[in-house]
Amino acid sequence: MSTDSKIPSVTLNNGVAMPQLGFGVWQVPDDEAEKAVATALEAGYRSIDTAAIYENERGTGKALAASGIPREELFVTTKLWNSDQGYDSALRAFDASLERLGLDEVDLYLIHWPTPAKNAYVDSYRALEKILGEGRAKAIGVSNFLPEHLERLTAETGVVPAVNQIELHPQLAQAESRALHAELGIATEAWSPLGSGRGLLEVPAIVAVARKHGRSPAQVVLRWHLQTGNVVIPKSVTPSRIRENVDVFDFELDAEDMAAIAALDEGRRLGPNPAEFNAGA
């Protein structure tokens, strides 16, 4: 199996290199995750994004172990679920994630949602700082944090998050969040990067750019993310799509293409609003 990957890296604010394109396993059942992750690793992905709430850390870990790829060439992300927020419970939850993954450390550990009703994300983040200090996570960050959550977190703790993973696609371009991330030195990572899948990929502007380059609409949207500077984690369980989604480094969108895609932004969320989402609190 080839272990060389053409995927470029971004350098996080603590110097850790993170592949700019990774593979997400949200909504992939545990018994399917092993096969999907194995296919992704064979296709050249080296960054795998999972979470405790996805309930597929075991399958993901099995694929990583079976891949034969040296651990230092892999970048593994998992996340703290809302019900485990709080200092002591976050430490326990992290240990449980490591056990399920079969790893001694992860490359990135994120607080999955701010969960404002619980008001525990600052204490949770202090637990992440401890994990970082122990070397059991190479970088720590957050997911779905709005600017007000980031501003409070950076004011009250000592470590600026390395990453904020947020819903981001051409119909929700998140300009305010991306500007704050740039100011603070936080990498922007996009979940649901292809939007609602079919809906976005059938938009005439996307289809036209895809036709112009002889590429699929999904490849064009992923290319837009990469050229915008986002880290991106498309997910699929279809082997041909898994391979197609990583084959986006030998063409480039021009300024006209980028502008046509940027014009699609309408602030449309597909997922929950982080200011109101308190599942598991």
N, C-alpha and C positions, 0 to 999 in steps of 0.2 A: 504493500500500500504506500502510495506517495505521501510524504509528509511535508512537501513544500507547498506553500500557499502564496497566491499572488495578492492577497487582501492586504491593503495598507493599514497601518496602525495610527491611532491618535495617541498623543502623550497626555496622560491625565495630570492633574495639578500636583500630584506627588511624585511624578516622574515615571509612573507605571505605564507601559505601552498596552493599549487595548485595540484589538482588531476593529476596524470601522464598520465591518459587516459581520454579523453573527447570525446564529440560528435560534429562534424562539420555539418553545414547546408548550405554550399556553393552549389549553383545551386538548392536549394530546394525552390519551389515557396511558397509564403507566406501562401496560403491556405492549403498547404501540411505540412508546417513547424510545425504547432500546433500538428498535429497527430504524426509526426516523433519524435518531441522532447518529447511528452508524452510517446511514446513507449520507447525511450531511458531512460527517468527517471524511468520508471517502471522496466527496465532491470538492473538498478543500476548505470547508469551514473549520475554524479553530476556536471560535467563541460560541459558547452554548449558554443560553439564558433560561433558567428555570425558577421555581419559587415553591415555598412550602405548600401554599394553597393549591398549586397545580396537581399535587399528589402524584408526581412522576419523577421525584428525585432519585428513587431507587433504579428505575429503568434507565434514566439518564446516566447515572453512575455506572451501571453495568456496561453501557455502550462505551463510555470513556475508558473503563478498565480493559475492555476487550479490543480496543482500537489499535493497540501497539504504538500509539503516538506518545512520545515522551511527555511527561506531565508539564514540563516547562514550556512546551509548545502550545498548550491548551490554555484557554481563558474561560473560567467557569464563574457564572453569576447565579446567586440565589437570593431569596428575599424573605424578610420577616413579615409574617402575617399579622393582621390587626389585633386578633385576640391574644397574641403573645407580646404585645407592646408593654413597655415597662422595663426597668433596668434588669432585675433578676430573671424575669420571664424571657426577656430577649436573649440573655446569655444561655439559658436552657434551650431555647428554640434553635439557636445557632448550633449548639452541640448536636441536637437531634438532626438538623439538616446535614451536618458533616457525616453523621453516622449513616444516614440514608444514602448519601452520595458515595460513601466509601472513600472519602478524602480526608487528608490531614489539614487542609486549608482550602479556601476559595480565593479567587482573584478579586471578586467584587461582591460585597454584601450590601443589600439595599433595604431600607424601610419601605414596605410595599405601598402604603397609603398614609397620609398624615392623620386620618381618622380623628377629626377635630373633637368629636364628642368625648373621646377618651382622654384627650389632652395629655398624652404620654409620649409624644414623639421626641421631645427633648431628652427625657430620661432614657428612652430607647436608644437614642443616638449616642448618649454617653456610654452605653453598653457597647455599641459598635466601635467607639473610640478605644475601649479596652481591648476588644478583639483585634483591632488594627495594631495596637501597641504590642500585643503578644505575637504578632506576625501570623495570625491564623486567617486573616484576610489581608490581601495586598493593597486593597483600596476599599473605601466605604462610601456610601452615597444614599440617595433617596429615589423614590419613584412617585409620580403624581403630586409632587409638591408645587403649590402655587407660589407666586412671588412673596406673598405675606408669610407663608410658612418658612420659606428659605431665609427671609430677612430675620425672622425670630430665631431660627436655628443658628445662623451665623453669629447673631448677637450674643446668644447664651452659651454657645459651646466653642471649643477651641480649634475644631478642624472643619474647614469648608468642604462640603460634599464634593467628591470627585466627579460624580455623575448625578443627573436628574433624568430618570426615564419617564417620559410623558407621552400621552397620546399625541401623535403628530403625523400629519399627512397633508397633501395639497389643499384639502378642504378645511383643515385646521392647522394653520402654519405656525401658530404660537409665537408671534413676533415679540410680544412683551416678555414672555418667559425666556426666549432665546437671547434677547438683549441683556436681561439680568444675568443669565448664565455666563455670557461673554464678559460682563463686567466683573463677576466674582471668580471667574476661572473654572466654571463647572462645565463639563462636557454634556451636551444635549444628546440623549438617546431616544429614538422614536419607537414606541410600540404602536401596533396597528398601522405600520408605515404605508400599507397599500389601501388604507381607508376601509370602506365597506366591501373591499374585494371587488365584486362584479360592478357595483354602482360606479365607483371611481374609474375603474379600468375601461368602462364603456363611454366615458365622457369624450365628446368629439375632439377636444383640444389634445387630450392624451393620445387618443387613437391616431390623430394626424401626426404628432411628433414621432410616435412609434413607427408609423408607415415610412416617414421620411428617413429614419435610421435603419429600417429593416429589422426592428426589434419588437419584442412584445410590449404591451402597455405596462406590465409589471416591471420589466427591466427599465423602462423609461422613468417610472416613478422612483425606483430605487436609485437610479443615476441622479435624479434631481436631489434626493436626500444627500447623497455622497458629496455632490458639488456644493450643496448648501452648507455642508460641514457637519451634518448630523451623523451620529452612530446609529446603525439601523439593524433591526433583528426580525426579518421576515420569517413567518412560520408556514410550513406546509408539511403534509405527510405524503404527498405525491412525489415519487422520486424524480420525475422529469421536471417538476416545478422547483424542487429543491436545487437541482443542478442549474436550471435556468436563472434562478434568483442570484446565484453567485457569479454568473457569467456576465458581469456588468463593468469590467475594467478595461475593455478594449474599444470603447467608443465614448464620445463626449457630447453633451448637449451644448448648443451655442446660446448666446445671450437671448436671442429671440425665443428659443425653446423654453429657457428658464423663465422668461417673462410670461409666456403663455400659461405655464403651469402655476406660477405664482398668482396669476389673476383668478385662479379657481378658489382662493381662500374665502370662505364664508363663515368662519368661526363655528363650523358644525361638529359638535362632539358626537361620537358614536358610543363612547363609554360614559361612566358616571362623572358628575362634577365633583372634583376632590374636596370642594368646600362643604359638600353635603353628604359624602359617601362615608358611612360609619358601620358597614357590615362587619360583624365579629366584635364590635366594641363592647 
